[in-house]
Each structure stands twice: as structure tokens, then as C-alpha cells.
């Protein structure tokens, strides 16, 4: 078979696997939202809707109590194609002993956090092989776990709500070898991502440090080089009508959904065209050295500040050690706000 044809087929499969990601969540979410009221009110199969709601109520706390991980979902072939689209790579700098629990802080958020998702919610880059006997829990928006079917889908990949209850459960001393991944900068950081930027929202984000102290979990910095390169984000000039619309729409969007709205674009179905597919640019997630943290039931502000400062130093060190290797200039600095 012609090499060019094979390459085209591979690229087509990679594109399809990236394209399906967001629509699958929308479709899975729409099915129960539409069908449950329909069966409940308009058909004789109302009992099915009642059973679905009863199961949701019964199972409500499962996402915060370890979830229902499915290794076969994490190992789907489609995640490999998804990964190779960019491509995405996971790099280990130090071992993570299964005798401890960890909070892996992920930076930067990017528009859609492709690096964090592929590296920690799937086995496309071989997390289980690279960090044997360590179980990752990628923390995401709690509201996702309120939606039937969607909650089961994300739980199967080992994702959990970014709530104190869920994180404390995963980091409880009776378990070891768990790693909770938190994208610390959140939606606020998503608004700052654009090609060439190395900006993280961290100065006032101290909750993850306090949680580490309360549970004794080691803190681990990680940085996804290239995450900010896969989309162009538009910020229109101040004083223009389109900037006025953008700012007000973002405020409304955040108020209703608790999310920031990014005005972004990438490539289309064909290279060089405009669209909402991410650009084919490499993302390399480098996981740094664990920072040992003492367990303190009620840490005071001074203690939290101390370990927060130590974490920032560790993140800067990680960034500076690897920035040139993964496409940044020697003069590029990490900006922390």
C-alpha cells in the first residue's frame, strides 16, 4: 500500500478521534436530559425514568468515593490516535513511590487541557508503565458528575470531582499510591493562554497546598510544554463594540455555568484552513520531583505560605530545566500571577 495513502488514513483517523471528544459529552448528556422527562410525562414507560432517577440518587456519592475506573476504557485505541494527532508525550523526571499519595499540580490550563486529559485520564502515553503502582485521578468540574451517562463515562477514565470531599477520599491515609491531578489555574488561566505565553495563575491558589498539608500528600509540579500553542485566542481591542460584547458575554457565561468563555480558533478539516480543531503541535507534559509535605491536621497560614513558596520554586526550576528542550527560548520566563 502506498506510504502516502497510509499516512493520509492515519491522519484522518487521528482527526476523527479528536473531533469526537466534545460531541460525545454533549450527546451523552443530551440523551438523559431529553429522554427522562419524555418517558416520565409523555409515555407509558415512566417507570424507566423513575428507575434512572432512583439510580442517580443512589449512586450520587460514587464519584467522590473513588468512582468506577475501567482499565479497558482508559486503553481504548482511539486515545492513541488522539494522542498522535499532536503528538502528546509524558516525561518522568523522578520516580513516584507507591508508598505515598500525591497531588500533581498541572500547568498551564490551556483552552481544553489536552495534555492533562491524555496523560492522566487515558493510557495513551503509558502512565501505568511510567509510574507503576500509582493510580491517577484527574480532577475536573463537579457539575459534570451531575449528568447521567456523562458521569459514568468520565468515571471510567478515573476522573473525579475537583471537590474537597473527593480529593480527601483519594488522599486518605488508608490508601497509598494515589495521585490526584489538579489543574490549579482553572478557567481563569484559560483566558491567558495563547501561543508564546507562559503564564500560570498561582499566586493566590493555595488550596491545593493546604490539602497536601492536611493529608500528608506529596506535591508534584508538572508543566505541559506546548499546551498554549494548539489554539489561537482572540482578545479584541478595548473600546470596540466586539470587545464590549466579548467581555459581557464572558461575564454572563461565567455567572450561569461557572466557566470562562474563551474566544479561540484552530485549524479546520484540512491543514491551513480555519476551524475549531487544535493545531497539530506537540505537547510534552513533564512531571517533576515530589516535594515531601508533613501531615498537619490544621495548618496555619504561615505554614501554607511556606510550602506554597517552596512549590513555586520547584515549578520554576522544572520550567527552566526543560523549556529549551521543548521549544522555548533560553530567555523565556515563567510568569506567575
C-alpha positions in Angstrom: 0.0 0.0 0.0 1.3 3.5 -0.9 3.0 5.2 2.0 1.3 8.5 1.4 -2.1 6.8 1.4 -1.3 5.1 4.8 -0.2 8.5 6.2 -3.4 10.1 5.0 -5.5 7.3 6.6 -3.6 7.7 9.9 -4.1 11.5 9.9 -7.8 11.1 9.1 -8.3 8.7 12.0 -6.4 11.0 14.3 -8.6 13.9 13.3 -11.8 11.9 13.8 -10.6 10.8 17.3 -10.0 14.4 18.3 -13.3 15.6 16.7 -15.4 13.1 18.7 -14.2 14.3 22.1 -16.5 17.2 22.9 -19.6 16.0 20.9 -19.6 12.7 22.8 -20.0 14.6 26.1 -22.8 16.6 24.5 -24.6 13.6 23.1 -24.3 11.5 26.2 -25.5 14.5 28.3 -28.5 15.2 25.9 -29.8 11.6 26.0 -30.9 11.5 29.6 -31.9 15.2 29.7 -34.3 14.6 26.8 -35.4 11.0 27.4 -36.0 11.1 31.1 -38.7 13.9 31.0 -40.1 12.3 27.8 -40.6 8.9 29.4 -41.7 10.4 32.7 -44.5 12.6 31.3 -45.4 11.5 27.8 -45.2 7.7 27.6 -46.3 4.7 29.5 -42.7 3.9 30.3 -42.5 6.4 33.1 -41.2 3.6 35.4 -37.9 3.6 33.4 -37.4 7.3 34.1 -38.2 6.8 37.8 -35.6 3.9 37.9 -33.0 6.1 36.2 -33.6 8.9 38.7 -33.6 6.5 41.6 -30.2 5.0 40.4 -28.8 8.5 40.1 -29.8 9.3 43.7 -28.4 6.0 45.0 -25.2 6.4 43.1 -24.8 10.2 43.8 -21.7 9.9 46.0 -19.8 7.4 43.9 -17.7 10.0 42.0 -16.5 11.4 45.4 -15.6 7.9 46.7 -13.2 6.6 44.1 -15.6 6.3 41.2 -15.7 3.3 38.8 -12.5 3.1 36.9 -12.4 0.9 33.8 -9.0 -0.1 32.5 -10.4 -1.1 29.1 -11.8 2.4 28.6 -8.5 4.1 29.5 -6.8 1.8 27.0 -9.1 2.4 24.0 -7.2 2.6 20.7 -8.9 5.9 19.9 -6.9 7.6 22.7 -3.7 6.5 20.9 -4.9 8.2 17.7 -6.0 11.3 19.7 -2.5 11.4 21.3 -0.7 11.0 18.0 -2.7 13.9 16.4 -0.5 16.5 18.2 1.5 14.3 19.4 1.4 14.3 23.2 4.1 12.9 25.4 4.6 12.2 29.1 8.0 12.6 30.6 9.1 11.4 34.1 12.0 13.1 35.8 11.7 11.2 39.2 10.0 8.1 40.4 6.7 8.3 42.4 6.8 5.7 45.1 3.5 3.8 45.7 4.1 4.2 49.4 2.9 7.8 49.2 -0.1 9.8 47.9 0.5 12.8 45.6 -1.1 16.0 44.4 0.2 16.6 40.9 -0.4 20.2 40.0 -0.8 20.6 36.3 0.1 23.8 34.4 -0.9 25.6 32.2 -4.7 25.0 31.8 -4.7 25.8 28.0 -8.0 26.1 26.3 -9.1 22.5 26.8 -6.2 20.8 28.8 -5.4 18.2 26.2 -2.1 17.3 27.9 -3.6 16.7 31.3 -6.5 14.7 29.8 -4.5 12.3 27.6 -1.6 11.8 30.0 -3.7 11.3 33.2 -7.2 10.1 32.1 -6.0 7.6 29.5 -3.2 5.2 29.0 -2.3 6.6 25.5 1.1 7.8 26.8 1.6 4.9 29.2 1.0 6.4 32.7 0.8 3.0 34.3 4.0 1.9 32.7 5.9 5.1 33.5 4.6 5.3 37.1 3.9 1.7 38.1 1.5 1.1 41.1 0.4 4.7 41.1 -3.3 5.4 40.4 -4.1 8.8 38.8 -7.3 10.7 39.5 -7.8 13.7 37.1 -10.0 16.2 38.9 -12.5 18.2 36.9 -15.7 20.3 37.2 -18.1 18.8 39.8 -21.1 19.7 37.6 -20.1 17.0 35.0 -20.9 14.4 37.6 -24.5 15.6 37.9 -25.3 14.4 34.4 -26.4 10.7 33.9 -24.2 8.7 31.4 -21.6 11.5 31.2 -20.7 10.9 34.9 -20.2 7.2 34.2 -18.1 7.9 31.1 -15.7 10.2 32.9 -15.6 8.0 36.0 -14.5 5.1 33.8 -11.4 7.1 32.9 -10.5 7.7 36.5 -11.7 11.3 36.7 -13.2 12.7 39.9 -14.8 16.0 41.0 -12.5 18.8 42.0 -14.2 18.9 45.4 -12.6 18.7 48.8 -14.7 15.6 49.6 -13.5 13.7 46.5 -9.9 14.8 46.8 -9.7 14.0 50.5 -11.1 10.5 49.9 -8.4 9.7 47.3 -5.7 11.0 49.5 -6.9 9.4 52.8 -4.1 7.7 54.7 -5.7 4.3 54.5 -4.9 4.3 50.8 -1.4 4.9 49.2 -0.2 5.1 45.7 -2.9 7.6 44.6 -2.1 10.7 42.6 -4.7 13.4 42.3 -4.1 15.7 39.3 -5.4 19.3 39.8 -5.3 21.9 37.0 -4.6 24.7 39.5 -5.0 27.7 37.3 -8.5 26.7 36.3 -10.7 28.7 33.9 -9.1 32.0 34.8 -5.8 30.7 33.4 -7.6 29.5 30.2 -8.2 33.1 29.3 -4.5 33.9 29.4 -3.3 31.1 27.1 -2.1 31.9 23.6 0.9 30.9 21.5 4.1 32.1 23.1 2.6 32.7 26.5 4.0 31.0 29.7 1.6 32.4 32.3 0.2 30.5 35.2 -2.4 31.6 37.8 -0.9 30.5 41.1 0.0 33.4 43.5 -3.4 33.2 45.3 -4.1 29.5 44.6 -3.2 27.9 47.9 -6.0 25.4 48.5 -4.1 22.5 46.9 -1.1 23.2 49.3 -3.4 23.3 52.3 -5.0 20.0 51.2 -1.5 18.5 50.8 -0.6 19.5 54.4 -3.9 18.2 55.8 -3.5 14.8 54.1 0.3 14.5 54.0 0.3 14.1 50.2 3.5 15.0 48.4 3.3 17.9 46.0 4.4 17.3 42.4 4.8 20.1 39.8 4.1 19.3 36.2 4.2 21.5 33.1 2.7 20.8 29.7 5.0 22.5 27.2 3.1 23.3 24.0 -0.4 23.3 25.6 -0.8 27.0 24.9 0.3 26.6 21.2 -2.6 24.5 20.0 -5.2 27.3 19.7 -5.1 31.0 18.9 -7.1 33.0 21.3 -8.5 36.4 20.3 -8.7 39.4 22.7 -10.2 42.3 20.8 -9.1 45.9 21.2 -10.5 47.9 24.1 -13.2 50.4 23.1 -14.5 48.4 20.2 -18.1 47.0 20.1 -16.8 43.5 19.6 -14.6 43.8 22.8 -17.7 45.1 24.7 -19.7 42.1 23.5 -16.8 39.7 24.3 -16.4 41.0 27.9 -20.1 40.9 28.7 -20.7 37.5 27.1 -17.8 36.1 29.2 -19.3 37.6 32.4 -22.7 36.1 31.6 -21.2 32.7 30.6 -19.2 32.5 33.9 -22.2 33.6 36.0 -24.5 30.9 34.5 -22.1 28.0 34.1 -19.2 28.9 36.4 -16.9 28.8 33.4 -14.9 31.4 31.5 -15.6 31.7 27.8 -12.6 31.7 25.5 -12.7 33.2 22.1 -10.4 30.8 20.3 -9.8 29.1 17.0 -7.6 26.5 15.5 -7.4 24.6 12.2 -10.2 23.1 10.0 -10.5 19.7 8.5 -7.8 20.5 6.0 -4.4 21.9 7.0 -4.2 25.6 6.6 -8.0 26.1 6.9 -9.8 27.9 9.8 -11.8 25.9 12.4 -12.0 24.6 15.9 -9.7 21.6 15.7 -6.5 22.2 17.6 -3.3 22.7 15.6 -1.0 19.7 15.2 1.6 20.9 17.6 3.5 18.8 20.1 2.5 18.8 23.8 5.0 17.4 26.3 4.0 17.0 29.9 7.0 16.9 32.3 6.3 15.6 35.8 8.8 16.9 38.3 10.3 15.9 41.6 7.9 15.2 44.5 8.1 17.7 47.3 7.7 16.0 50.7 4.9 17.5 52.8 4.4 17.0 56.5 0.9 16.0 57.6 -0.7 18.8 59.7 -4.3 18.5 60.7 -4.9 22.2 60.9 -2.1 24.1 59.1 -1.8 27.8 59.8 -1.4 30.5 57.2 2.3 30.8 57.7 2.8 27.0 57.1 0.7 27.1 54.0 2.6 30.1 52.6 5.9 28.4 53.3 5.1 25.3 51.3 3.3 27.3 48.6 6.6 29.3 48.1 8.6 26.0 48.0 6.2 24.7 45.4 6.5 27.8 43.2 10.3 27.4 43.4 10.1 23.8 42.3 7.8 24.7 39.4 10.1 27.5 38.2 13.1 25.0 38.4 11.2 22.4 36.4 10.2 25.0 33.8 13.7 26.4 33.4 15.4 23.0 33.2 13.2 21.8 30.3 12.0 24.9 28.4 14.7 24.9 25.7 14.4 21.2 25.1 10.7 21.6 24.4 10.7 24.5 22.1 11.0 27.7 24.2 13.9 30.1 24.2 16.5 30.4 26.9 15.2 33.9 27.7 11.6 32.7 28.2 10.5 33.2 31.8 7.6 31.6 33.6 5.2 34.4 34.6 3.2 33.7 37.8 0.2 35.8 38.7 
